[in-house]
C-alpha cells in the first residue's frame, strides 16, 4: 500500500513539473488537476485558476483545516543543465522547475487529502491550491481568501521546510527610493549629484535601528539591494533610484516602518505594497500543540509565503528544502516526498484527536 501511494505521488509530481505554470500562467496545470480529481469522482471548485476541494460530508458546525500550497513557479534560471520541463528520470530524485517549490507540497497535500477524503473527522478538511504566489499576484490567495475567509479556521501552508514547522514568518516590505538632484556637466562641477544624495541616504538607512524587538523573530532587517543612476560619463545625474528590502516582524506594521524611515532621509520612498505582513502562530493554539506532541521542530522562517495573505491561525510546513528554491537544476528527493505525505497524515490525525469534544471545537471556532 505504502509503495503504491509513493509511486502514484512520484508520477503525479513528474507530470505536474512537465506543465509550465509561471505565475499568472497556471491555467494548464489547473486544467490537469481538475481532470485528475474528476477521474476520481471529485469535483474541484475553480476560482480563476485556484482550486478548492472539500470532503463530501463537510459540516459547517465543525472547524475547518485548510491545506494550502501554490501551483505556480518562477521562471527557470538560465544555468539549468537540462530542460526544466523534461528533466532526467532518477530512482532517487524528482527533478524539474517547481519540484521542490512547491510541487512536493502540492502533491503531498493532495495525497493526504485523498487519504482522509471519505473519512468522518472531528474537523473539516479543505484543500486549496492557489496561484500567483511567487509574484504576489492579485488573482492568487489574496483573491481566493475573500471566498474562504468565513469558512477556514486554521491552515497548514505547504512550502519546502524539511517538514519542520515554521511558526513565524517575516513579512516583506519592498521600497523604491528616488533621490532628486540637478543635472550638469561633470567637468564644470555643475548641478546637484543625485547619486551622492542617494549614497548619503543609504548610509543613513544602514544606521537605522528598530527598537522594538520581536521575541520570536528578533529585529527588523533592512537591506539596500539595488541602485541605478546616470545616462553617460560626463553628465551629473539628476535622478538616482535604489531599492530597499525590509523584512518586518509582528512588532511593526509596514506603514509604521515607512513612516519611521522617510523623515530620516532626503530621497522619496514609495512602498510597492503594504500588504505583505509578518505572521506568527498564536501561542497555545492546537496547531502548536500538535507540533509539540509529534516532536516536530519549530522555527522562524526568513522567507514569505501565502501565509501572509490569510488571517486565520496557521503554520508553514512541507517537504523539500528552502535553499533549493529558485535554483537551477531544482530537485526534491522521493524520500522527502514520502516523508511529506506521512507527515501531513500524522499531523492531521493528531490534530483531529484535539477536537474530541464540543468545548474544544467551540473554543477554536470563536478564536
N, C-alpha and C positions, 0 to 999 in steps of 0.2 A: 504493500500500500504506500509506504513511505517513498520507495524508489519510483513508484508511479507518479506521485504528485511532483517530485523533483524533476522527472523527465518532462512532465507536462509544463511545469513552470519555466524550465530552461528553453523549451521550444517556443513558448509564448513570448519570452523576453527577446529571443533572437528574431522572431517575426516582427515585434514592435520596433526593434532597433533598425530594421531594414526599411522602415517607413519614415520619410522625412517629416519632422514635426517642429520646425523652428517656431519660436514664439510668434503667435498670430497666424501661423500656418498649420494648425493641428488638425484640420478637417479630415484628412485621410486616416490619421491614426484614430480619431474619434469614430469614423465610419467603421473601421476594422473592429473596434471593440464593441460597438453597437451590434454588429453581426455576430461577434464572438459570444456575447451574452444571449442574443436571440436564439442561437443554436442550442443553448442550454435551457431555453424556455424562460429566460429572464429578460424583462423589458427594462431598458435603461431610459431614464428621463434625460432628455438632451436640452441643455440651456446654452445656446450658442454651440460651442464645441466642448463645453463642460458636460460631464456625465454624472448623474446621481442615481444610485441604486439603493433600494430599501428591501428589507425582508418582507415576505408576503403577509406575515402576521404583525406588522408594525402597529404598535399600540401607543396612542398619544398620551396615555396615563403613565407611561414608563419614561425614564430618562433616555436620551439618545446619545450614543457614542458615534462620532464621525471619524472614519478612516479617510484621510486625505493625502494625496500626493499629486504631483503635476506631470502632465503628458508632454510638455514642450521641452525643447533643448536649446542650447546656444548654437551659434554657427560653429562648424568644426575648425579646429586650429589648422594652420597651413602646414604644420610639420607632421601630420599623420603619415605613417609608413604604409598604410593600407586604406582602401576605400572605407570610410566610416559607416557606410550603409550596406556594405558587403564584406564584412570582416572575416578573417580566417576562423575556422572552427577549431575548437580545443576541447579536450575532455575535462579540463580543469577551469577554464575561463570562459566568460562570455564577453567578447569584445564589441566595440562599436560606440558611436556617439549616443550619449544618454543611457548607456547600460548601467552605469554607476549612479548618475544623477539625472533623473531619479527613477529610471526604469526598473531597477531591482526593487525599490519600494513599491512602485505601482503593481508589479506582478505579485510580490509577497502579500500585499494587501488584498489583491483580487483573490488569491488562494485562501487567505484567512476568511474573507467574506463568504466565499463559496463553501468553506468548511462549516460555517455557522448558519448558512442561508436559511435552511428549513428547520432550524432548532429553536425551540421556545427558550428565551433567555429572560433574565430579570431586567434587561435593558434592551433598547432597540439598537440595531447595528446598521449604520449607513455607510456606503462607500461613495466618496465624492472625488472624482478625478478631474482636476482643474487644469486650466490653460494659462498661458501668458505669465507664468511665474518668473521666468528668467528676465523678462523685460518690464516687469511691473505694469503690464497692460491693463487697460480699463475693462476688458471683457473676460478676465480671468476670475480669480477668487474674490476680488473686490466687488465684482458684479454678482457672482454666484452667491456670495454671503448675504446679499439682500434678499434672496429667495429662501435661505436656510437659517437665518439668524434666529427666528422664533421657534425653530424646531430642534436645534442642536444644543445639547447641554455641556458637552465636553468633546475633546478631539485628540487624536494622535496624528501628527503631521509627519509624513514619510519623507525623510531626507537621509543621505548617507552619513550615519553617525557611528557605524560599527555596532549598532544595536545598543549603544549607550543611550541613556535618556537625557536629552537636553531639557533642563527645567527652567532655563532662562536664555534669552536671545537678545543680543544687542540690536537696536534699531539702526536705521540708515538715514543720514541727512547729507545730501549732496548739494553743495552750494557753488554757484558760479559767481566769481568775483570779477569786477572790472575796474581798473584804475584809469582815470582820465587825465591827460596832460595836454600839451600844446606842441604841435609838430614844428620842426625847424631843421635847418641844415646842421649836420653834426660838426662840420669843420668850423663853423662860426659860433658854436656853443649857444645856439638859439633854442627857444622852446622850453617846455617843461617835460621831462622824460617820464612818461607813464610807467615805463619798466622799473625805474628807480622807486617810484611810489609804491608799485606792487611789491617789490622786494622788501621795502621797509614794513609794509603791512604784513607780509608773510612772516617776517621776524617777530612782529607783534603777536600774530596768531600762534606761533610756536610757543610763546611765553605765557599764553593764557592758561590759567588753572581753573578748573571747575570744582568749587569747594565741596559740593555735596557728593559724597562717595556712596555708591551702592554697596550694600552688604553682600550682595550676590555677584555683581558684575564689576565692581571696582569703579574706577574713574572713567569719565567720558574721554574717548580717544579722538584726537583731531590730527589729520594729516593732509598737507597740501600735495596734490598728486600730479597736477598739470599746470603748465604756464605757456603762454604764446604772446608774442609782440613783434611789431616791426614789419615793414614792407621791403626795405632794402638797407644796405650797409650805411648809407650816408644821410639817412632821414631819422631824426629823433622821433620815436614812436609816440603818438598821441593817445593810443589805446594799448592796454595790456590786460589780457584776461588770464584767469587762473581758476583752478578747481580745488575745492576743499572737500575732503571725505571725512565725515564725522560719524562716529559710532556711539549713539546715545545710550544711556541707561534709563531705568524707570524713575530716576531722581529728577529728570528734566523732560519737559515736552520739547519737541523740535522747535516750536515757536519761541520758547524761553531761551533756548540756546542761541537762536538767531538774534533775538533781542539783546542778548548779553554781549555778543562779539561785534555787532555792527557799530556801536558807538566807539569802539576802541580803535578803528581803522578808518582811513580815508576812502578806500575803494568801496564801490557799491556792491552789496551782496544780494543775490537772488536765489532762493531755495528752489530746486527743481520739484520737490514735493515735500509736504509736511506730514504726510500720512504714514510714512514708514517707521512706525513706533517700535519701541522695545517691548518685550514680552517676558512674563515670568509665571510659572505655575503657582497658584495660591498655596500658601503654607497649609498643611493638613488636608489638602484635597485628596480624594481616593486615588487619583492618578499617581500622586506622590507615594501614597501608602502602598499601592500596588507595586511600584518600582522597588520600594524598600523590601517588601515581603518576598519578591522574586530575586533579590540580591543584584539588581541592575544598577550599574554605576551611573551616577548623575553628574552633570557638569553644566557649565555655562557656554553656550555656543557663540563664537565670534562672527558667524555668518547669519544672514537673514533668510527668511522663507515666507511662505504664505501664512505662517503663524501670525505675523503682524497684521494680517488683514481680517482676522476673525476675532471675536470679542468674548468667546467662552473660554473657560479653563482648558489648557492644552499642554502637551509636551511634544517634543520632536524626537523621533526615533526611527531608524531604518537601516537596512543592510548596506554594505559598502563603506567607503571612506571618503570624507570630505576633501582630503588632499588630492584625490584623483579628479575631482570635478573640474570641467572646462580644460582638461589637459589633453594633449594629443595621445592617440592610442588608448583611449579610455577603456576600462575593463571592470568587471566585477567577478569575483570567484563564485563558482557554482556552490561551493560550500557556504559562502556568505549568504547567497540567496536562500539556501536551505535553512540556515540559522534564522534568517529574517522571517520566513514563514512560520517556523516553530516558535519563534519569539513572540510574534503577534498573537498566535493561537494561545500560547501560555498566558500572555498578558490579558487578553480578553476573557479567558477562563477565570483568571484570578479576580479581575475587575467585576465580573458577573457575580462572583461569590460575595463581593462587598455589598451588593444590593439584595439582601435576603429578607428585608422587612420594609414595611411601608414607611417607617420613620426615616430610614436611611435614604430612600428614594425621595421623600418629600424634602429632606434637607438639601439634597443636591439640586433638585429642580428649582427650589426657591433661591439658592445661591447663584 
